[in-house]
C-alpha cells in the first residue's frame, strides 16, 4: 500500500527544547516526573516504572494522533474493535474489551474518567490535540491507591505545555485516503493570567473494509465493503492565575458502526458511532508551611456516546463530579507522606431511543474515599514505600 503525506507548518516563535536527547548522562536520573507520587521528583526516586515522552520526541515522530504516540512507548499497544478501532490501549499485555477500564488517562494529573462505561477512550486516543503536550508520562503498573478506579495496570498522564510568552503555531497535513488534519496551539499571557490552548481537526475517507457475512443462517452469504472513515475534533483551553489553575477539554469522535437488531447480522444495517466528551478541572494549591502543601480540586467529566443504524439508535451519557483534597507532608529529611480524601457524585443512564427503553436505568451514586502513601529513605539505595 502506498501512502502520501504532505505537512505544512508555521510557528510565530521558537519553543524551548525539552528533549532528553541533549541531556548529559549524569543528569538523566534527575529528570523530573510527577505521576507516580503526585509530586515532582526525579526518576531515581520514583516508586514506579515510568516512561516519558518529551515534547521534542513528539515533534520528531510526526504522529497524527495520541494513539500513535503511545504505541512508541515500551509495552504499550493500541488495538480495538470494529465500533472503536483505536479504543483499547493495552499495557503489559492486559486487554479487556471495548471499554479501556484497566488504564486511567490523566490530563495534568486529573482523571478523564466516565462512570457509564468506565473507560470509553476512543475519542481521547484519536482527537486529543497532541501539539499541546509538553510531556507524556506512562506508569506501567498499578496506580489505584492514588488515582482510584481504572488505574489497574497503568496510568497515562498528559502534561500540557506552559509558555510564558505569546506564541502561535499551526500545522496542516494532507495524506492518503483523503486525510486532512489541522492543528493549532497558542499561548497568551494577559496580566497575571497565562492562557494557552490547542485545537485539532482530522478527517479521512478511510480504507475499504471488505468482509463476508450471512444474510441467512443456513443458505447464502454476502460480501460487501464499508469505508472506515474517521472524523475527530478536539479542543483544549488552560488558564493559570497565581495558585489557581483551570483546565478544560472537549472532543467529538465519529467512526462507522455495523450492527443488527437481530441475532443474524445484516450488512445493510450500518451506521455511525459518535462520542462526545467535556471535562473541566479547577485546582488550587497552597504552601501552608515549608513542610506542608495542600491542593484542592473540583473535576467534572461528561461523556455521551451514540450508535445509530437505520431505525435503531442507542445513546448513553454520564455526568461525574470529583472533589479531592490532598496534603503533602515532609515529616523529616528522609520521611514523606501524602494523604487525601475524595467525594464523587456519579450520574448517568442509557436508552434505546425509538422504543424509549432504558437499557441502563438512571443512576446516582455518591462515593467517598480516603487514601495515603508514605515513603522512607532507609538507606541511600533503599527507599521503603507503603
Phi, psi and omega in degrees: 000130179267140178234141178234134181221128174244134180235130176235122183230152178213138180224140181278344177200167178278144178253161186294145177276106181257021186283156171276350185304316186263009181283128177302148184302321183290345181264353184298322180292342179265007177298137190271133173226165184220348189288324187295327185233006185065012178227149177292127181207169180275162174306320184301323184262001181286127183269047179197165174274106187243131170251145181232134172245120187269169180299319180296320178294320179299317179295320183292326183291329182067031182290154178266325184229166175297325179302319180293327176291314184295328180293344178277354183267155186298132174060031177238130182221133179258125177225197180175190177238178181301314178291332182229078189296337176231043186257357184238117177253120183257130175242129182056036174079004180277116180235126178262241180234223180289333180269127182273062190268014172250359180232131180253130176259131178246148170244110185052042176086358182250140188287136169258090192221140178242150182265345183282320177245339181059051176130039174270093192250011180308317183292321180297317185288340184246337187251345186296131180286098187291346179294341181272355188276128173270324185199139172247125176247128180241122173265121174264099184141172186291146175220024187290335180300316183270332189242349174081212187306142177086335184279058188270313179242353181185157177228133178242120182248116177267108183257120186273163183290150175234105181252139181260357179235162179294139187205141175217126179229139179219139175226146180231136180231150171217136183206198183302157181059031179056039183283132180230133178219138173233130176229139180222138174230140177220155172221138183209111173278133176234099185065236180268003181254128176257119178255146171208157181193170181208155179220141179220135175228133179219138177208131170222158179281339173082167178275162181274121171272116179245124183208164181252138178218157183270128170280329185227139186296341187235345189242260193270162175232161179235148175242122180222169181237152178218131180286128181269070182283164175220132173230123180221146173220131180220144180219144183226138176219128179232151177216141179225127177228109182053247183262010182249133178232147176229123176241127176231147181208144176211151177205164174222132180228139178221131176223164178294156179220130178241130181201188179205150176278354181236179179283349179255112182298143177229123187299330185294342180274070178244144183209223184220155175241120182241137176232134176231137184224141172225131177221147178212140178224129175247121185233149178226136181234137182220135173268101182285330176199181179294342182240009185218116175238145180226148177229145175237134180223139170239115186240128180243133177231126174239134177226135175227132180229136180224127170243132186231133168229166181309126177071008181212126179224129176242135180227149179213148178205156176217152176228118186233134177242129180238121174252131184221135178235120186235141179238135178244122186237129171259094187285333175197183180293340181246347190240120177236153180217153177225132179224145181206164177222143180229150168229129182234131175248115186242125178225153178170175177191170175220149181208156170269117192295312186297319181268355182055038180256130179278112178281334169233112181301151178301134181231154175215110184241140174247124184234129177244147177208153172235143179214160179201153178212138180225146179229145179223127179275090184291312176226169181302318178267003187233118179237128182258132181235138178223000000 
